[in-house]
Amino acid sequence: MMIRDAVESDLPAILDIYNDAALHTTSIWNDDAVSLQNRKRWWQDRCDQGLPVLVATGEGGAVEGYAAFGLFRPHDGYRFTVENSVYVRDGARGQGVGFGLMDVLIGRARLGGFHIMVAAIEAGNAPSIALHRRCGFVQTGHMPQVGFKFGQWLDLVLMQKSLD
């Protein structure tokens, strides 16, 4: 597995991973698929802000997963806090892709001078919670029934990691 910065040609694979999660899981709280243009704007926004979008590639260069972080909130007081996203292609989960992406992503946040990394995870997503715990995150909050998808109320778990 190789982890590198995403380039524009990775966006169709990122789109496929994102849309699969949006349509079939509670990892992303959107009900509908997004377009390639949507992912291009998202990627370009991160690039313009100097924020990373990483991909993990496997044999033949196929994208197995991606990770990124963005500013936690738009207010000045949060300028040293980022929120991560990490998604792994169905069929590649449980093979260390997410951990590898998170390890590099955390390192990039440290290099960027950030103080805290936050994760907001659907409470029933045990693999993501376990991954974040393995990466040193601790649970700092639980928000019952703040989301709704697939006809059910969803709880949100908040986790964070100090980067200092």
Phi, psi and omega in degrees: 000138176238138177245130182211170175292139178290145173241167186304325181291348176278347188298322176300322178290319176300317178301314180299317180295315180299310183294325176298316179294319181295319186275335189238355182225174173259018178289324178243128186268038169255145181271336188243156174292156176248168182268165174300323178298322177300312181292327178294317177298316179301311180297315182295321176300316178297314180300315181298330180271359182073024181257145186280146162233118184250150171234148171253127180244147179251208180303136179073006178082009180293136179286121181262338181186170177214159179212152180203166165222154177227168178299139185296312178214159187280357184275147184307321183298342180261011189297345179254012181241132178236158177241131183265161170223135176216128181223137181239139180302138174303131183101344178246000182288150178079013183243014177092000181296311181298317180296316178299316178297315181296321180300314179291319181299316178298317177300319179294323178294319177299313179299330179280359178080018179279153186258320183227140170246130182250147172231133175245113191232136175300131189302334179274000182272072184302320179298320180290320177298316179296319178300313181294322176299316179300330180271006175094010177281150174237148178286130181239355180194158175217119183246103182291138169052040178269351178233164179215126179201147179055035176075016181222152174282142182241139175265150179245128174259131176255131178230155177211159180224132173283134182262357181280000000 
